[in-house]
């Protein structure tokens, strides 16, 4: 069984679930999970967790992401992208806006932003996904959510299209961002295309398509390990700690641990609330622990046992 994270280039028309299903067949293992839903029409970086790495899925979902988007001015659709039904269409002329006016409106969305997710999304309300309700013709009020647009850069205006790179927090819908920009401009806008270029430290330059993964498995199966990032790589910012042999059972049981149970605790200078990577006596990574100074204990954040 493979353990870790593989950087998949999700192609158009595939859902995140499709990628996982196909990878299960290619890698011949069931324990695989994705790191968040990704629009079928979008392409780009989709980190996929394998084996014990599936415990990282929720952690990677929380990471900031970078997208390259194309926004088409003058259109409002029910899905907020051009795959949906056109609700309204406005003739937008180049002379309607100066570049400065367009840029000012686009840049006004940088920073904290209360975004109302689209009805055509995988968000669940009372156990039902919003897109299931939308397809059934049921409209409900969706609560806005706090997201952060860290930056909108590389803006290129090729009327009526606007090309831009968006760096944002988890939970941000780029098609909703396009829709909201269009609304503020007063002419409407919809997302025409979307490419995710980065999730945390996973970049599009290092992503493999499903076909590429399949070819490696069929020709040089051992080579695939070169493309699977070990779990510990996701925690490079944390210090390495090693359990004393007499307390290894406590570690594997997920018990809270005294600092003195750690072989190298004195040299680590562990601060209150600090997280550490804890290894067994064979230097095998077991779990992520955090230090509770009040109780004087290291407590489990997440265990990573095969």
N, C-alpha and C positions, 0 to 999 in steps of 0.2 A: 504493500500500500504506500502511496505517496503522501508526504506530510509537508505542509507549508502553503505558500501562495504562488499562483501562477498568473502572470499578466496577460490577459486575453484581449485581443482586438475584436470587439463585438461588431459584426457586420450588420448592414441594414436588413430589416425584416425579422431579425432574431430578437426574441425577448431574453431577459436575463435567465429565465427558467429554461428556455431553449438551449442556451449555452451550457448550463449545468447538465441538462439531460444528455446532450451530445458528448460532453466531456466524460460523463459516466461510462458511456459506451467506448470511447476512445481509450481511456485510462483503465477501464475495467475495474472500477471501484465505485461504491455507492456513496461513501462519505465525502461529499462535495457540496459546497454552499457558495452562493454569490454574496456580494457586498452591497446589495441594494438594487431596486428595480431601475431599469434604464429603458427609456422610450424605444419601442421597436424601430422607429424610423431614424433614431440616432445611431452614430457609430463611435468607436473609440475604446478607450481604456476601461476594462472591467476586471478588477482583481478578483480571482476566484480562489477560494480557500479549499485546501485538500487535507483529508485525514484529521489529525489533531489541530491543524490550522483552522478548521471550521469554527473553533472557539474564538477566532479573531474577527469573524464576520461583523459583529455589532460594533467592534472597535474601529474597523476600517470604514464602516458606514458613516461614522462621525467626522471623518477627515474632510478638509477643504478640497475643492475640486476646481479644475480649470477647463473651460469650454471655448471652442471657436464656433460662433453662431452667425447665421445670415438672417436678418430681419427684413421682411417685405412690408413696406408701408402701403396703407390704403385698404388692407383686408382685415376683417374680423371673422373668425371661424369658431365653431362650437368646441373645438379641441385646442384652440389657440396656436395651432400650427397649420401648415398648408395641406395636411392629410385629411382635415376635417371638412365639414359642410360650411360653405361660405354664408355667413349671416348678413354681412353688409360689405359693400365695395365702394370705395371712394376714389375718385380720380384725383391723384396727387401730382401736381406739377412741380418741376424743379424750382421754379421761382417762388413757390409757396413758403419756402424756408431758406434761410441762409445756412451755410455750414455751421456757423457759430450758434445759431438758434437750435439746430439739431443736436449739436454736441452738448450744449448746456442742459438740454432736457435729458439726454442719455446719461450724462455724468451726475445728474441730480439724484440718480438712483444708487449711487455709491454710498456705502455706509450701512447703518441699521435700516431695515426695511420690513414693514409689516405686509407680508404677501399672502393673498388669498389663493390657495391651491386650486387648480382647475377641476371641474367635475370629472373630466376624463383623466383620472389619475388612480393610482393603486392605494391611495389612503383609505383606511377603513373607518366607517362610521357605523356604530351599532352592529359590528360584525360583517358589514357589507362594504365591498370596495366601491368607491365613488363611480368608477367607470361602469360598473354593473348597474348602478342606479340610473346613470345617465343613459345607458343603452335601453333601459326599460322606460325611459321618458320621465323619470322621477327627478325633480330638481329639489335640492335641499340647501339650506344656508350653511356654507362652509366657513368655519372660523379662520380668520387670518393668523398666520404664524410668523414669528420673528425669524428673519434670516439676515445674513450679512453679505453685502456685495463688497468684497475687498478691493476690487478695482475693475473698471471697464477700460480696456486699452486697445491699441492697434485698430482704432476705429477708421474704417474706410467707407466713404459715401459714394455709391455708384447708383444713383437714383433709378428706381425707387427702392433699391436694396441698400442695406447698411451691414457691413461686415464688422464684427467686433470679437474681442477676446474677453471672456468674463471669468474672473477668479472669485469664487463664492464659498459660502458655508454649506454644510449639509442641509438637505431639505429644500434647496432653492430650485424652482422650476424656471428654466430659461425661457420656455415658451410663454410663461406668465409674465416674466420680465419684459419680453417683446410686446405682449398685449398691453401691459401697463404703460410702457413708453408710448405706444401708439395712441392710447387713451389720453395721455397727458398732452400729446401733440394735437389731439382733436381730429385725427384722420384714421385712426385704427392701425394696427400692425399685427402680423402673425409671423411665427418662426418658420423659415423656409427650410433650413437645414441646421444640424447640430453635430459637432464632433467633440467628444471629451478627450482632452489631450493629457490630463494629469489627475491622478488621485493619490494624495499624499506623495510618496516618493516613487510611484509607478508612472512612467511616462509612455507616450504613444510610440516613441522610437524603439522601445524594448518590448512592445506588445506582439504576441503571436496570434495569427488567425487559427481557427479550429483546423483548417486544412494543413497548416504548417505543423501544428502539434501532432496531428494524425500521421503525417509523413515521417516525423522524427521517431514516433513510437514504432512505426512499421519498419523503419530502416536501421535506426540506432537507438533502441529504447533507453539505454543508459544515459544518453546525451540529454534527455529531457530534464535530468536532475540539475543541469547547468542553468535551466530556466525557472526552476522552482526556488523561490526565496524561502530560506528557513524561518521558522516562527520567531526566533531570537532577533532576526534582522529588523522586525517591526518594533523592537524595544531597544535599539542601539543606544538611545539616550540614557538608559538606566544602567546602574552599576551591577557588576557580577558579584554574587555572594555564594559561598559554599558551605553546606551543612556539615557539622561534625558527625562522624560516623555513628555515635551513640544516640543521635537525635534524628537519624534518617527516617525511622518509622513515623515519627511525629510529622515530618515533612510530607511524606506520602499520604498520611491520613488527613492532610489539610488543616492540621492543628495550628493555633496561634503559637508563635515561637518567641522565646526570649532572645535578646541580642546575643547573649553569651553562647547560644546554640550555634552561632555562625562562626566558622573557622577564622574568617578574616574581618570580623566586624570592627575591630579597633582602627584598622587602616581605612575603612570605608567612610567613617564620620557621617553616619546616616542621619539626615535631618528629619524633623517632625513632618509627617505626611509624605515623605519621600518614598518612591517606589523602587524596588530592586528586583533583579532577576536572580532566582535562587536555583542552584544546581545541587545534585546529589554527589556522593563521594566518587562516582565515576565520571563526574563533570557532564552529566546529562541534565539538560534544562527541565525543571519540574514545574515551576510556576512563577507568577508575578505576585509579589507581596508588598504591602505598604506599612510604614512604621507609624503606630499610634503611640505618641510620646506619653500621653496621659496614663495609659495602661502599661506602657513599657513593653509593648508586644508588636511583633510583625504579624500582620493578618493577611489572609489570602485575598488577592484581587481576582485572580483567575489561575486555575490549574491546567496544565497542558500535558496530560498523561495519555499514552497510546491506548 
